[in-house]
Amino acid sequence: MTTQTTKPLVLNIFKPARMTSYDVIRHYKRNLPQDFGKIGHFGTLDPFACGVLMIGIRGAARLNDLIHECLPKTYLAIGKLGVETATGDLTSPLTQADNSLYLKQEIGSFSKEFIQTQLRQKFLGEYMQAPHQYSAAKFMGKKLHEWAREGVEVKKEEVRRFVHSIEVVRYQFPYLSVRVTVSSGTYVRTLFSDMANYLGTIGCLVSLVRESVGHMNSKTALKKKLWPLNKDSSFYERGIPVDEVLPFAHYELKTFETKLFSNGVSLDIKRSSQILDGVLKQNYAWIYAEDKSLLGLAKIEEGQLKPMINYSAGAV
């Protein structure tokens, strides 16, 4: 069974700008005690962007797909209208500029409220989007931005994303600040460019902050000065238990069921006691022993708890 000292944890880290997501992972690999097991982050954050980067240790990294599936992400995007770059942000030279009178006289006179109404009408809900050519999406085992920097343009098919909310925070022409909550996998650079196009011009990002992933937010994220150094085991106290990150339904097993679950046997829900209703998808459930220790994660299907992840053996 998992214990207080070995339970899977998620670290809510604030990634600074001009640092890659793997730079953060590298730091933690070097400075966490050796018992952190496998380590991985839940969603790449571009080097020019800053904000929440969630890291899983001690088996939490196995939840990567569920984190992406269940937890929307909120970003504050500040962009500039009337200019365009290859990367979709100002880390590369301008490739195009809109010098039209329409941009200055019409779009420049739009109110913040008008822009917000227009963007909500167009983009809220399902949204089809292709990965940006300068992104970490992969083609034939290589990231798209690596292909692009070699002069090879790879066009991937559009995929369905979801825009949960749009708020125009500020508009001081030509700068537009937009807060969006989107499904995982949504490229905000592309979304902002699409928004600019819909308004009748072009645009690219000036800055990007990932403010939250689910209820993990940038205000409580660990800034660099608080990152671990010299194998400090007390840092684990800053970790968040996985069952708090993904608040699924909780089921407590009887003693005789514990071994069955640990051996991969599906269990009848009626013979297990639900001790708490979760707030996320109800087709998943955290599984506990009678001593309240976490055994793992199950999928609820056809009236049964089907084991998905087993933490009872301490596997990381």
Backbone hydrogen bonds, N-H to C=O, Kabsch-Sander energy under -0.5 kcal/mol:
donor,donor_aa,acceptor,acceptor_aa,energy
2,T,294,L,-1.1
6,T,3,T,-0.9
7,K,3,T,-1.6
9,L,57,I,-1.6
10,V,240,I,-2.4
11,L,55,I,-3.3
12,N,10,V,-0.5
13,I,11,L,-0.9
13,I,53,L,-1.9
14,F,222,L,-2.3
15,K,13,I,-0.8
15,K,51,G,-3.2
18,R,47,P,-2.9
19,M,16,P,-0.7
19,M,47,P,-0.9
24,V,20,T,-1.3
25,I,21,S,-1.8
26,R,22,Y,-2.9
27,H,23,D,-2.0
28,Y,24,V,-2.1
29,K,25,I,-2.5
30,R,26,R,-1.8
31,N,27,H,-1.5
32,L,28,Y,-2.1
36,F,33,P,-1.0
37,G,34,Q,-0.6
38,K,316,V,-1.2
40,G,56,G,-1.6
42,F,54,M,-2.5
43,G,41,H,-0.9
46,D,44,T,-0.5
49,A,46,D,-1.3
50,C,208,L,-2.2
51,G,15,K,-1.9
52,V,210,R,-2.4
53,L,13,I,-2.9
55,I,11,L,-2.5
56,G,40,G,-3.4
57,I,9,L,-2.5
58,R,36,F,-3.2
59,G,38,K,-0.6
59,G,316,V,-0.6
60,A,57,I,-1.7
62,R,59,G,-1.2
63,L,60,A,-2.3
64,N,61,A,-1.5
67,I,63,L,-2.5
68,H,64,N,-2.1
69,E,65,D,-2.2
70,C,66,L,-2.6
71,L,67,I,-2.1
73,K,182,V,-2.9
74,T,212,S,-2.4
75,Y,180,V,-2.8
76,L,209,V,-2.7
77,A,75,Y,-0.6
77,A,178,V,-3.2
78,I,76,L,-0.5
78,I,207,S,-2.3
79,G,77,A,-0.6
79,G,176,L,-2.8
80,K,204,C,-3.0
81,L,174,P,-3.2
82,G,202,I,-3.5
83,V,80,K,-0.6
84,E,96,Q,-2.0
86,A,93,P,-0.7
90,L,205,L,-1.1
92,S,89,D,-0.9
95,T,84,E,-3.3
96,Q,84,E,-1.5
98,D,82,G,-3.0
99,N,97,A,-0.8
104,K,100,S,-1.3
105,Q,101,L,-3.5
106,E,101,L,-0.6
106,E,102,Y,-1.7
107,I,102,Y,-2.1
108,G,103,L,-1.7
109,S,106,E,-1.2
110,F,106,E,-0.5
110,F,107,I,-1.3
115,I,111,S,-2.2
116,Q,112,K,-2.3
117,T,113,E,-2.3
118,Q,114,F,-2.4
119,L,115,I,-2.7
120,R,116,Q,-2.4
121,Q,117,T,-2.2
122,K,118,Q,-1.7
123,F,119,L,-3.0
124,L,120,R,-1.5
125,G,163,V,-2.7
127,Y,161,R,-2.6
129,Q,159,V,-2.6
135,S,133,Q,-0.7
139,F,142,K,-2.9
142,K,139,F,-1.5
144,L,137,A,-3.1
145,H,135,S,-2.1
146,E,143,K,-0.8
147,W,143,K,-1.8
148,A,144,L,-2.7
149,R,145,H,-1.9
150,E,146,E,-0.7
150,E,147,W,-0.9
151,G,148,A,-1.7
152,V,147,W,-2.6
153,E,151,G,-0.6
154,V,152,V,-0.6
155,K,153,E,-0.5
156,K,154,V,-0.6
159,V,129,Q,-2.8
161,R,127,Y,-3.0
163,V,125,G,-2.7
164,H,162,F,-0.7
164,H,181,T,-2.6
165,S,181,T,-1.4
167,E,179,R,-2.4
169,V,167,E,-0.9
169,V,177,S,-1.7
170,R,177,S,-1.3
172,Q,175,Y,-2.3
175,Y,172,Q,-2.5
176,L,79,G,-2.5
177,S,170,R,-3.0
178,V,77,A,-3.1
178,V,176,L,-0.5
179,R,167,E,-3.2
180,V,75,Y,-2.2
180,V,178,V,-0.6
181,T,165,S,-1.9
182,V,73,K,-2.9
182,V,180,V,-0.5
183,S,162,F,-2.5
184,S,68,H,-0.7
186,T,183,S,-1.4
188,V,186,T,-0.8
191,L,187,Y,-2.3
192,F,188,V,-2.9
193,S,189,R,-2.0
194,D,190,T,-2.6
195,M,191,L,-2.3
196,A,192,F,-2.5
197,N,193,S,-2.4
198,Y,194,D,-2.2
199,L,195,M,-1.8
200,G,196,A,-0.7
200,G,197,N,-0.9
201,T,196,A,-2.5
204,C,80,K,-1.7
205,L,88,G,-2.6
206,V,78,I,-3.9
207,S,78,I,-1.9
209,V,76,L,-2.0
210,R,50,C,-2.7
211,E,74,T,-2.0
211,E,209,V,-1.0
212,S,74,T,-1.5
213,V,216,M,-2.5
214,G,72,P,-2.8
216,M,213,V,-2.2
217,N,215,H,-0.6
218,S,211,E,-2.6
220,T,217,N,-0.7
221,A,217,N,-0.6
222,L,12,N,-2.8
223,K,221,A,-0.6
226,L,223,K,-2.3
227,W,224,K,-1.6
231,K,31,N,-0.6
232,D,31,N,-0.7
232,D,229,L,-0.5
233,S,231,K,-0.8
235,F,232,D,-1.3
236,Y,233,S,-1.5
237,E,234,S,-1.6
238,R,235,F,-2.3
239,G,236,Y,-1.8
240,I,10,V,-2.9
242,V,8,P,-1.1
244,E,241,P,-1.9
245,V,241,P,-1.2
246,L,242,V,-2.3
248,F,246,L,-2.4
249,A,284,Y,-1.0
250,H,276,L,-2.3
251,Y,286,W,-2.8
252,E,273,S,-2.9
253,L,251,Y,-0.5
253,L,288,Y,-3.1
257,E,254,K,-0.9
258,T,254,K,-1.3
258,T,255,T,-0.5
259,K,255,T,-0.8
260,L,256,F,-0.7
261,F,257,E,-2.7
262,S,258,T,-2.3
263,N,259,K,-1.3
264,G,261,F,-2.1
265,V,260,L,-2.7
267,L,305,L,-2.0
269,I,303,G,-2.2
271,R,268,D,-1.5
272,S,269,I,-2.3
273,S,252,E,-1.7
274,Q,272,S,-0.6
275,I,250,H,-1.7
275,I,273,S,-0.5
276,L,250,H,-1.0
279,V,247,P,-2.1
280,L,247,P,-1.2
284,Y,281,K,-0.8
285,A,298,A,-2.3
286,W,249,A,-2.8
287,I,296,G,-2.7
288,Y,251,Y,-2.8
289,A,293,S,-2.3
292,K,289,A,-2.0
295,L,287,I,-3.2
296,G,287,I,-1.4
297,L,309,I,-2.2
298,A,285,A,-2.9
299,K,306,K,-2.7
300,I,283,N,-2.2
301,E,299,K,-0.7
301,E,304,Q,-2.4
304,Q,301,E,-1.5
305,L,267,L,-3.1
306,K,299,K,-2.9
306,K,304,Q,-0.8
308,M,297,L,-3.1
309,I,297,L,-2.0
311,Y,295,L,-3.3
311,Y,309,I,-0.6
312,S,295,L,-1.3
314,G,311,Y,-1.9
